[in-house]
Every structure is written in C-alpha cells, then in structure tokens.
C-alpha cells in the first residue's frame, strides 16, 4: 500500500484531518531545506508537498515564486534536488508529494523521471499544468511505479469534468480553494463546502484543499469539511521573514499551530468568512 493511502486510512480511523505543508526545495538553500523538512515532520505534518523550483511557475503567487527564484539563483538544479532527496529518504516518516511542471517530466522522459522519484523515496506527484486528457501515459507509468499521480480540481471546473478528474486521481484529490495563483487571501470561497462534499461523494479518495489558506483559523474552517489542508505561502512567508534569525524554529512553531488547528472538533462549524492576514 502506498504511504499516502496508509496515512489517510490511519487518519480516517480517528476522524483526524491531514495537515500538509508545502516546502519549496532549495529555499533558501538545500541544506536549510533539509532542516525545514525535519522541522515540519517534528511539528506533526501528515504529508509534505515539495515544490521543484521553476522560473515560470504559473500556479504560484509572488511569495512562492520569489522562493523559487532564490533557489534557482543559488544554483539549485533538478539533478541536485533528486540527489538531495535520495540521500535523506530514510529520514522522512511522512509521505512526500512532489509538485512540478510537466515540462520537466517531458524533458526527462516519463520513465526516467519516475525512476528518480522512486529512488528519492517520493510517494506521489502533482503536475498542475497536465490536463486530464493528456495524463494517461504518466498515470499508467506512475501506477506501475507505485507512485500516486494526484489530480487538481479548480473551482471553475464544470461539475461533470471535476468528477471525472476526481475519479482518475490517486492518493487524494487536491481541490483548489479559489481561482488564480497561490498567495494571500482574507476569506474562503463561499462555494467551497458544497464543492468538497460533491467531490467526496463521487470519488473514493480523500479530498484535500489548498491555495489561499492563510491562518490556523482558516485551516480549521476547511478541516470541518475536507480530509486535509495544504498550507503553502504562509509557511514560505514565515521562512522569508526569519532568514536573519532562525527560520527553522519559527517555521516549526507555525506548523504546530496549523497542525493543532486541523484536529477534529465536532462542534466547529464550516464558515467561508474566517478572516486572517495570510497566504496559500
């Protein structure tokens, strides 16, 4: 059984929700990335989403794009990233999902890319710019490599197509909480609850929500209906804000707050008006 499936099965037995932080690899350095990944796991992360730096990341807002540019300027390459992950794979207890653009996979070739993912100890792959109609070869090969190809569903996706995308996903379904790129938002989409419930009805997989979840209060609101919560820009912003101090300790403390927020609470209602200051 894939570690993603095992994790959600364990969480489901207690009604717990998954806390899934996003970490841009190589930011601010590869060495610090390793320490940050350790810190996120110590904080109780159930899965971790790892971003591959790309100069033209269409799905990401300015916070994550800035982190990617810093990593690329420091000389981080795809080859170095895979070597880094392979060297530390036995240290990661939480399942790891790699987020990258399809251009990277196309340049490498599907078989080589998936072989590197397997050697690096990854559990899943998320490719935001790969349409469902063109995903067949990668999906089939990923299944053979015991890797989950996770699909994203956007809020403006027609209902029938959204259900098709959800049924074809593996590991979990990633619902994008709002239109546009990742980044700061003060409120949640009022249609989020209904969309998540519909996907859960038409897919056998857990549904997690990401993009625009900025504060622990927002994470708690999403956790009332979703199986997991992805937090990205808020994590990256914390790293950026503490580069001259201790980004590892500050990020671990923030991650613990988010982890505590997504603990199951039967009395907690879902609301789209949970306000905050933050990010993805």
Secondary structure, DSSP 8 states (H G I E B T S, - for coil): --HHHHHHHHHHHHT--EEEEEEETTSS-HHHHHHHHHHHHHTT-SEEEEE---TT-TT--HHHHHHHHHHHHTT--HHHHHHHHHHHGGG--SEEEEE--HHHHHHH-HHHHHHHHHHTT--EEE-TT--GGG-HHHHHHHHHTT-EEEEEE-TTS-HHHHHHHHHH-SSEEEEESSSS-SS--SS--TTHHHHHHHHHHH-SSEEEEESS--SHHHHHHHHTTSSEEEE-HHHHHHHHHTTTS-HHHHHHHHHHHHHHHTS--TT----TT---S---
